[in-house]
Structures are given as structure tokens and as C-alpha cells.
Amino acid sequence: MMRFRPPRHSRRTGRRLSRRALLPALIASAFAAPLQAADLLTITRDALDNNAELASARSQFGSVEAGRDVERADLLPQVDVRGNAAHSQQYESQVAETTGGGADRFTADDRYNSVSLTLEASQALFDARNRRELAQAERQIDEQTYQLAATEQQVLLDVATAYFEILRAYEVLEARRAQERAIGRQLEQARERFEVGLIAITEVEEAQASFDQARADRIVAESNLQVRFEALERLTGQRYASIDALSGEMPIEPPTPRGRDHWVELAVNNNPLVLASQAGVEVSRSGLDIARAERLPTVDAFANYNYADDDREGIQGVTSISQVGVGISMPLYTGGRTSASIRQNTYLLESSQYDFEDQRRDTIQQVRSLFTQVSNDVSTVEARAQAIVSSESALDATRAGHEVGTRNIVDVLNAEQDLSNAIADHAEARFDYVINLLSLRQQSGTLDVPAMEALNDWLDGGNVSFTLPEESDGYDEAMEIGEPPRP
């Protein structure tokens, strides 16, 4: 019985047409954005320069910093000048009774031009509100500084996570491709054994089902790898043809120092979100001080000069007045507004204190959990590596048993699946360790560019890139195998 295969010219034609359809898209994408290869450090620098969220945080910091100058301006001398030039027309009509019972009418029509100039200067001598608003602006800068640091660390973590998610997806894809090739060979052998009458068609059907599932797993893994590359592009605004792989020699060891309490202390003292919440308490306390200052007087020194001149008929000369003095203002009753403002800001201060405590507790819990996860990841990676060795031994034994008839093809296919899963699980555990370790450093406030540089040293320079599905080995295997024969 002959095996069924699709005509070779049909397969080539289909692949040729598929590539022709892809050509315009590939050319368009090539012109849309240049592709480049990069390592973790290069991508980190791209993110620090181009990340939109970080750029927004920097602009927000600049805005808050400028707010300090706005508040300081109220305490500096204020100078105003006003000038007027006017044309006036005055008309008068009056009637006066005379002693003889008559009346005399008097009319006047006068047109004239006038100019005036007023120059005023003032300097706050005592203004508690403005001074406390300036103090609040200083506290807001402190808060925004920590917020900016938190955003920078989050961008570093997001970039590293996206980078290692690509490597994770790639290693899983390699495991799925190897699984598809291995099961494809089992399917080919099953067909040959069926053709010579050594096995039943059910074993071929079992192998075909396993191969179809392996092919589906490979397609999903390829799609996941492409999605991971897109996520990295969103963070940096750049497209990358390939990235460097992580060396298998990178040590998997518990976090140093190994004391969990040490990491908690680091986080409480250095986590930028904790520090920002603490600064937020001081901002709210300044707001309460500002509300209380509404009850205090303000004292200003002032000086002004007024000049006036007009060309009215019968009047000649100018008017000039100068003044220098001190003014004081004291609020007596504001309709209860000051008292209400004090109550409002008291509640806001309490709220900020609770927010700080909540952030502190959350950070401590996150650090403790991540420390435990990283410590467990070390053991998990070791166990997963041993599982690969055991799965390989089990597969070899199962194949040998299948050759002598003590095992069936289902046992072999299951062993192939177990080995592929073991390899994928080992990759998952390795990158879980790396990402959790970086998250621990972020929560402790120690994630920075030097930390990324140290991790970058463990990249071995191997290129990881996304391969189009029709160019993968699994795709060629699927096209060569075709449909199983039917009895």
C-alpha cells in the first residue's frame, strides 16, 4: 500500500503564493520602522529615552517644580503701572429763575483731553499663607521626585520583564518545535510499520492525533513569541530584529543578602512609593497650615505715584501725588469658610497618613512574598532541570520497550510529550526566577541601570528572533507528512 503525500509541486506552489502574499507586508514594515538587534542594556536605554509614560512623569515633575516659583513670586516685590488717555465731552444746560419772574438759561459745551499715570509697588512684610504655600510647593517637589523615581523603576522592570518574556516564549517555542519533529518521526514510523502489517491503524491514528496537537501547540507558541516582541516595541518605541539570549551559565541562587528582614528594611527606607506616600503626608500637613494661616493678618509695605494732566479750558497745570506707607489686613469674619477649610484639610491629612501606612504594609508584604518566591524558584529550577534528565531517560526506556513490543506507541507519544513539557517548564522556572528577582529589587528600591548592566553581562550573544510560521521546521514536517492512510 502506498503512502499518500500531497503533490510536491502543490506544496511548493502553496508556499510560493504564501510568501508572495507576505512580501508587500514585509516591505511595508521594513520601511515603516528600521529593525535592529539589541541586548538588554541597549533596550533599557531606548526605554529611558523614549518611553511615553516616563516622559509624561518627567513633564509632570517639571510642572510641579515650576509651581514652586509661582508660589515664591507672591513673596517678592510686586510692581504695577496703569495709564489712561481719554477724550471727554461735557455739556451743561441750566435754567435760573430771576427776581422779576423770568428765567435765564445757561449752556456750556466743553471738550478736552486728559492723561493719567499710576505707578504702584508693594512688598509683603508678613504673609503666613503665602509662606506656607511656598513650603507646600517644596513638599510637592519631594513627593514628585519619588513618584518619578518609582516610574523609572517600573519602566526598568517592565522592559526587563518584556525582554525575558520574549526569551521565555522562544525557549517554549523551541521545545514545541522539537516535540513536533519527534512526534512527526513517530508518525512516519507508525505509517511504515502499518504498511508492512506490524501494527493496527489505531496506532497511526493515535500518532496523527498527537502530531496534530503538537502542531497546534507550536503555532500557539509562535504567536505568543510575536506578541511578546510587540509588547517590547510599545515600551521603547523601537522595533528589534533580534535580541540576545540568556546564558545557561547564569547562576540561580538565593537573593543576597539572604535575610528576609534585611530586604524589608531596604524597602521601607528606599521604596520610592513608600517615600512618596510619606512626602504626601507632609504635603497634606502643609495644606492644614495654609488653612490655619487664613486667620492671621497680612502686612505689606507700599509706595505709589499718580500723575494727571488735561487741557480743559480755564485750567492749567498737572496733578502729582506720591505715597509711601505700610498696610495691614486682618480677616474678622469669612462666613465660616476658614473653619470649614481647617476641618477639610484635617481630614485630608488623616487620609494621607492612612495611605502611607497602607503603602508601607503593602510594600512589606510584597517584599516578603517575592523573597519567598525567589528562594523557592532556586529549588524549582533545579528540580525542573532534573525532570528533563528523568524524562529523557524515561523516553529512551519507552522507545526501547516499544521496539521489543512491551510498550505501545501511545506510551512513546506520552513520553515525548512529557519531555517537551519538562523542557518548557524548566524555561518557565528559569525566567520566573529572573523576573521575580528583578521585582524584589524594585520593591526594595534598588532596581537601577547598574543592576540591568549586571544582568546584561549574562547574555551570551545568541540571537533570538521571530520566525515566520511557514519557514519553521514544524511547518515543513507537517506539509511532508500529510494525512494518514485509511484501510
C-alpha positions, 0 to 999 in steps of 0.5 A: 500500500502506498503512502499518500503525500500531497503533490510536491509541486502543490506544496511548493506552489502553496508556499510560493503564493504564501510568501508572495502574499507576505512580501508587500507586508514585509516591505511595508514594515521594513520601511515603516520602522528600521529593525535592529538587534539589541541586548538588554542594556541597549533596550533599557536605554531606548526605554529611558529615552523614549518611553511615553509614560516616563516622559509624561512623569518627567513633564509632570515633575517639571510642572510641579517644580515650576509651581514652586516659583509661582508660589515664591513670586507672591513673596517678592516685590510686586510692581504695577503701572496703569495709564489712561488717555481719554477724550471727554465731552461735557455739556451743561444746560441750566435754567435760573429763575430771576427776581422779576419772574423770568428765567435765564438759561445757561449752556456750556459745551466743553471738550478736552483731553486728559492723561493719567499715570499710576505707578504702584509697588508693594512688598509683603512684610508678613504673609503666613499663607503665602509662606506656607504655600511656598513650603507646600510647593517644596513638599510637592517637589519631594513627593514628585521626585519619588513618584518619578523615581518609582516610574523609572523603576517600573519602566526598568522592570517592565522592559526587563520583564518584556525582554525575558518574556520574549526569551521565555516564549522562544525557549517554549517555542523551541521545545514545541518545535522539537516535540513536533519533529519527534512526534512527526518521526513517530508518525512516519514510523507508525505509517511504515510499520502499518504498511508492512502489517506490524501494527493496527491503524489505531496506532497511526491514528493515535500518532496523527492525533498527537502530531496534530496537537503538537502542531497546534501547540507550536503555532500557539507558541509562535504567536505568543513569541510575536506578541511578546516582541510587540509588547517590547516595541510599545515600551521603547518605541523601537522595533528589534530584529533580534535580541540576545539570549540568556546564558545557561551559565547564569547562576540561580541562587538565593537573593543576597543578602539572604535575610528576609528582614534585611530586604524589608528594611531596604524597602521601607527606607528606599521604596520610592512609593513608600517615600512618596506616600510619606512626602504626601503626608507632609504635603497634606500637613502643609495644606492644614497650615495654609488653612490655619494661616487664613486667620492671621493678618497680612502686612505689606509695605507700599509706595505709589505715584499718580500723575494727571494732566488735561487741557480743559479750558480755564485750567492749567497745570498737572496733578502729582501725588506720591505715597509711601506707607505700610498696610495691614489686613486682618480677616474678622469674619469669612462666613465660616469658610476658614473653619470649614477649610481647617476641618477639610484639610484635617481630614485630608491629612488623616487620609494621607497618613492612612495611605502611607501606612497602607503603602508601607504594609503593602510594600512589606508584604510584597517584599516578603512574598517575592523573597519567598518566591525567589528562594523557592524558584532556586529549588524549582529550577533545579528540580525542573532541570532534573525532570528533563534528565528523568524524562529523557531517560524515561523516553529512551526506556519507552522507545526501547520497550516499544521496539521489543513490543512491551510498550505501545506507541501511545506510551512513546507519544506520552513520553515525548510529550512529557519531555517537551513539557519538562523542557518548557517548564524548566524555561518557565522556572528559569525566567520566573526566577529572573523576573521575580528577582528583578521585582524584589529589587524594585520593591526594595528600591534598588532596581537601577541601570547598574543592576540591568548592566549586571544582568546584561553581562549574562547574555551570551550573544545568541540571537533570538528572533521571530520566525515566520510560521511557514519557514519553521521546521514544524511547518515543513514536517507537517506539509511532508507528512500529510494525512494518514492512510485509511484501510 
